């Protein structure tokens, strides 16, 4: 029995010591984590500017030249749509341009011919009028020549209208060629900026609708975190203020940042950020943009963490410097 009592006493003492230690650690952590006056924190995820590389027109994807993780430069060809149908249509449109130009030349020649007829009819009428005044021509001859001149005038007007119509046909055919050329150029999907291929969403042979996504490109030089802070904090913030981002995966490596945007209008906290009760509170979106994205290459888009801002002239604590 004495041995059992001794064991129970030792167990009780050990349990008390453990509880005291846990309480002390909790108190230390709460005081350690407490932010100084003028410092505020919000949760978020590190994000990067994303660009969807998509087909402008429907068609079959001919090839994809990059894989996920590849670094690309602005203007680099990333993928290409099948353009055989478009190229055939462009060849037909170019043939229409040549045909219309030939018709235009023929229409201009017809105008000259009709103008020659008009000139001859006018001269014949003038001579007949002179002969009529001298009594050597009849009124019937004058009327016939006048009708001939009127017909020639109408023929000239018609020929000139035909020239205009053929000229318009040339313009339409050239516009068709330009449109098809533009669609062929748009079928070559190029990188709009220097970046990294994040996702490959389609494979060669797939038929895509207009706007069908092929690749997801991210800009590694534009990384940021959105925070949602109350009015009492955002009312004291200014674009350009110094900030810090601390990722859960890199708790000892604070990322220097600056405030690049403060919303002018409040909103309810987004669903993915806070609990249901906290989502009922109106907050303002504050965007923190990294100032040196190459300082810590281990920081990846999508990593959760916390953003810190300061509303007073206070020094950053040691863990955020």
C-alpha positions, 0 to 999 in steps of 0.5 A: 500500500505505501508503494501505491500511495507513493506512485499516486503522489508522484503522478499527481505532482507530475500532472500538476507540473505539466498543467503549470507548464502548459499554462505558462507556455500559453501565457507566454505565447499569447504575450509573444504573439500580441502585436504592438500598438499600431500593428495589424494583421490579416490572413490571406494567400500569396497570389500572382497575376494570372493570364489565361491563354485561350483560343480566340476562334473555334477550331482544333488544337494543332500543337502545344509547345510548352509544359507546366513549369516552363519559363516563357518570354513575351512573344514566344509561341506557346501553342497553335490552332489548326489553320488549314481551313482558314488558309484555304479561305484566305486563298479563295479571298485573295483570288476574289481580289484578283478577279475584282481588280480585273473587273475593275480594269474592264469597267474603267475601259467600258467608261472610256468607251461610253464616253467616246460614244457620248462625245460622238453623239454630242458632235453629231447632234451639234452638226445636225442642229447647224444643218437644221438652222440652214434648212438642210436637216429635218426635226426628226433627225434632230430628235433621233440624235438627241435620243442617241445622246441621251442614251450615251449619257445614261450609258456613261453614268451606268459605266461609272456606277459599275466602276464604283461597284467593282471598286467596292467589291475589291475593298470587300475582298481585301477586307476578307483577306485581312480578316482571315489573315488576322484569324490565322495570326490569332491562331498562334497563341503567344505569351503576352508577358514573361512568365511561368506556365502554371497549367496545361489545360488542353492537348493537341487534337482537342476541338476548342470553342471560342475562348477555349483555355489552353494554358494558364500563365502566371507572372512571377514578378507580380506577387501579392496578398489580399487582406480584409481589414476593418474601417478602423485600420484601413482609414489610417492606411495609404498606398505605398505604406510599408508592409510585411508578409509572413507565410506559414511555410516560411515563418522565419522569413518575412517578405517585404511588401508595400500597400498597392491598393486600398478599396474605396468601398466596403464589402463582406469578408469573402467566404474563404477567409473567415468564419460565418460570423466574421463574414457578416462584418464589413471590411475593406480589401487591402492589397500587399504587393511584394517589393522583391520577389526574387529575395525568397524563391521558395515563396510560391503562389497559393501559400497561406500566411498573414499580412502585416500593416502598420498605422503608426510610426512603430518599428517592425518586431524582430520576427518581421524585420 
